């Protein structure tokens, strides 16, 4: 697992990384990284379509996402990053966010 800063997310996305937001649906609806997929930590499993691409895991401040990144790494995912500072850090740098309905989950 690698810890990354908000300015590094674009590099990971350029390599095809999926952004996984492990917060609860209501938190996710209140603002998330563009293109992020909401999979609450309690529901996180190694999803086969993720196995071929890097994954950046994000939460509110970095704690839950660090646990999620470790779980994915332990499950055998080859390339996992934890976003330091989480969504709060991302927003603190005035980076773009998307909003959605709490029931708007994949």
ABEGO torsion letter per residue (X at the ends): XBBBBAAAAAAAAAAGBBBBBABBAAAAAAEBBBGBBBBBAAABBBBAAAAABBBBBBBAAGAAAAAAAAAAAAAGBABBBBBBGEAAAAAAAGBBBBBBBAABBX
